Amino acid sequence: MIDWFIVKMKREFGVEVRHEDVGYEAYEFYHDEVDELLIPVEHVEKLPNPMLFEALMYVDPKGHEWIAGLVVSEETRERLYEVWIKDGKRIGWAMYV
């Protein structure tokens, strides 16, 4: 997952990221616990309940905080939803279900 984040940061945003600079956390959320910054309500309704949410984080040399959030299937590890946040603002998303 970290390699995917590094490749996407370079390809989509032109930002070089080193593997050791990426933070990773995983959470299990029920629909009523999901912040709308992460996933809008109309998207949450299409995702499993509860959902496995994986977050990859990076702070660039200019101090910008980048977060990629992925909802993945617990059984298959298939990507179901992707959200990108920069400095606390959603800058992109993709629904895969």
Secondary structure as UniProt FT lines:
FT   HELIX           2..13
FT   HELIX           19..21
FT   STRAND          23..29
FT   HELIX           31..33
FT   TURN            36..38
FT   HELIX           41..44
FT   TURN            45..46
FT   STRAND          51..59
FT   TURN            61..62
FT   STRAND          65..72
FT   TURN            74..76
FT   STRAND          79..86
FT   TURN            87..88
FT   STRAND          89..95
//
